[in-house]
Amino acid sequence: MRRTLGELITGRKPVSAKPEDSIALVARKLKAGRVGCAPIVDKDGALVGIFTERDLLNRVVAAGKDVRKTPVGRVMTRNVIVAEPGTTVFEALKVMRKNAIRHLPILKAEKLVGIVAQRDIITTLLEIKNEEIGDLKQLLDTIPIEPGVG
């Protein structure tokens, strides 16, 4: 079975922020949502960037930025790699590995509709493999074990 990213994000609203939000506010949103990144969207819901734990470490803490005064738009990653809801989980994992990213925003008609983490994708791929193993076990159970029977 080929699962798509659209199937993974059903019913899940991503934690997002606006470019003018302070880094401190976005960090609190990440903590409250128990997520590692926040897509940054404009007033129309269009993706303009992404703020990740790596950005927090490398562009904020290491750079000595004031988290209360600095807008997240100044330190976010701007050239965001994205996918569409119809992208398969396997294709998404290949993109993530190739680009060394752990989060993949999902856009539909230029609007953010969700985000998946590498962990979500790997968990889904394991579920698919477990289903396949179960199907094979059922098939094996129908094969007679005695030679010449059947």
C-alpha positions in Angstrom: 0.0 0.0 0.0 1.3 3.4 -0.9 0.4 5.9 1.8 0.6 9.6 1.1 1.5 12.6 3.2 -2.1 13.8 3.0 -3.1 10.6 4.8 -0.6 11.3 7.6 -1.7 14.9 8.3 -5.5 14.3 8.4 -6.9 16.1 11.4 -3.6 17.5 12.6 -3.1 21.3 12.5 0.6 22.4 12.5 2.0 24.7 15.1 2.8 27.8 13.1 3.9 31.4 13.7 4.0 34.8 11.9 7.3 36.4 10.8 6.7 39.2 13.3 6.3 36.9 16.3 9.2 37.0 18.8 11.6 34.1 19.0 10.5 33.7 22.6 6.8 33.3 21.6 7.7 30.8 18.9 9.9 28.8 21.3 7.0 28.6 23.8 4.7 27.4 21.0 7.2 24.7 20.1 7.4 23.5 23.7 3.6 23.6 24.2 3.0 21.7 20.9 5.9 19.3 21.7 7.3 19.8 18.2 10.7 20.6 16.7 9.7 23.3 14.3 7.1 25.9 13.3 6.2 26.8 9.7 6.2 30.6 9.4 3.2 31.9 7.5 2.0 35.3 6.3 -1.4 36.8 6.9 -2.8 34.9 3.9 -1.5 31.5 5.2 1.3 31.3 2.6 4.5 29.7 3.8 7.4 32.2 4.0 9.8 30.2 6.1 10.4 27.6 8.8 11.9 27.9 12.3 13.6 24.8 13.6 15.4 23.7 16.8 18.6 24.0 14.7 17.7 27.6 13.9 17.2 28.3 17.6 20.6 26.8 18.4 22.7 28.2 15.5 21.0 31.5 14.6 19.8 32.6 18.0 21.6 31.1 20.9 25.1 30.9 19.3 24.6 34.4 17.8 23.5 35.9 21.1 20.1 37.2 19.8 17.6 38.7 22.2 14.7 36.2 22.1 12.2 38.7 23.4 13.0 41.4 20.9 14.0 39.6 17.7 11.3 38.6 15.3 11.4 35.0 14.1 11.3 36.3 10.5 14.9 37.5 10.9 16.3 34.1 11.9 14.0 31.6 10.1 15.1 29.4 7.2 13.7 31.0 4.1 14.3 28.5 1.3 12.0 25.8 2.5 11.8 22.4 0.9 8.1 21.4 0.7 5.9 18.5 -0.5 2.3 18.1 -1.7 -0.4 15.9 0.0 -0.1 13.4 -2.8 3.6 12.7 -2.2 4.2 9.2 -0.9 5.8 8.7 2.5 8.7 6.9 0.8 9.3 9.8 -1.7 9.2 12.2 1.2 11.8 10.3 3.2 14.1 10.3 0.2 13.7 14.1 -0.1 14.4 14.6 3.6 17.5 12.4 3.6 18.9 14.0 0.4 18.5 17.5 1.9 19.4 16.6 5.5 16.1 17.9 6.9 13.9 16.5 9.6 10.6 18.4 8.8 8.7 18.7 5.6 5.9 21.3 5.3 3.0 20.2 3.0 1.4 22.7 0.7 -1.8 22.6 -1.3 -2.4 25.4 -3.7 0.4 27.4 -2.1 -1.1 27.2 1.4 0.2 25.3 4.4 -2.0 22.2 5.1 0.4 20.3 7.4 3.9 19.2 8.3 5.5 15.9 8.8 8.5 14.9 10.8 11.0 12.3 9.8 9.8 10.3 12.8 6.2 10.3 11.5 7.4 8.9 8.2 9.6 6.2 9.6 6.8 5.1 12.0 4.4 4.9 9.0 6.9 2.9 7.0 7.3 0.5 9.9 3.5 0.1 10.1 3.4 -0.6 6.4 6.1 -3.3 6.8 4.3 -4.8 9.7 1.1 -5.0 7.7 3.0 -6.7 4.9 4.5 -9.2 7.3 1.0 -9.9 8.7 -0.3 -10.5 5.2 2.5 -12.9 4.4 1.9 -14.8 7.6 -1.7 -15.2 6.7 -0.7 -16.5 3.3 1.8 -18.9 4.8 -0.9 -20.2 7.2 -2.9 -21.3 4.2 -0.1 -23.3 2.7 -0.2 -27.0 3.7 2.9 -28.2 5.6 2.7 -31.8 4.7 4.3 -32.8 1.4 1.9 -33.8 -1.3 -1.2 -32.4 0.4 -3.1 -29.8 -1.5 
